[in-house]
Amino acid sequence: MLTPLLLVAFIVTNQLSHPQLNFTNLLALALVLLFEAVRLVAAGDEY
């Protein structure tokens, strides 16, 4: 199972090897980062 950070690393690597903008990848990256931010905030509130 891919962790979100591995997914982000994969998307960023893909973007670097293909300089043209791929909006699907950028949207996926934004959603993953948003999910991670929400998860971290939620985890922080638990403690």
C-alpha positions as CSV (number, residue, x, y, z in Angstrom):
1,M,0.0,0.0,0.0
2,L,1.3,3.4,-1.0
3,T,1.6,5.9,1.8
4,P,0.5,9.4,0.9
5,L,4.1,10.7,1.1
6,L,5.3,8.0,-1.3
7,L,2.4,9.0,-3.6
8,V,3.5,12.7,-3.4
9,A,7.1,11.7,-4.2
10,F,6.0,9.6,-7.2
11,I,3.8,12.5,-8.5
12,V,6.6,15.1,-8.0
13,T,9.1,12.8,-9.8
14,N,6.7,12.3,-12.6
15,Q,6.2,16.1,-13.0
16,L,10.0,16.6,-13.1
17,S,10.5,14.1,-15.8
18,H,7.6,15.5,-17.8
19,P,7.9,19.3,-17.7
20,Q,4.5,20.0,-19.3
21,L,1.8,20.5,-16.7
22,N,-0.3,17.5,-16.0
23,F,-3.4,18.9,-14.2
24,T,-4.6,15.5,-13.2
25,N,-1.4,14.8,-11.3
26,L,-1.4,18.3,-9.8
27,L,-5.0,17.9,-8.7
28,A,-4.1,14.5,-7.1
29,L,-1.1,16.1,-5.4
30,A,-3.2,18.9,-4.0
31,L,-5.9,16.5,-2.7
32,V,-3.2,14.3,-1.1
33,L,-1.6,17.3,0.6
34,L,-5.0,18.6,1.8
35,F,-5.8,15.1,3.2
36,E,-2.5,14.9,4.9
37,A,-2.9,18.4,6.4
38,V,-6.4,17.6,7.7
39,R,-5.1,14.2,9.1
40,L,-2.2,15.9,10.9
41,V,-4.5,18.6,12.4
42,A,-7.0,15.9,13.5
43,A,-4.2,13.8,15.0
44,G,-2.8,16.9,16.8
45,D,-6.2,17.6,18.3
46,E,-6.3,14.2,19.8
47,Y,-3.3,14.8,22.1
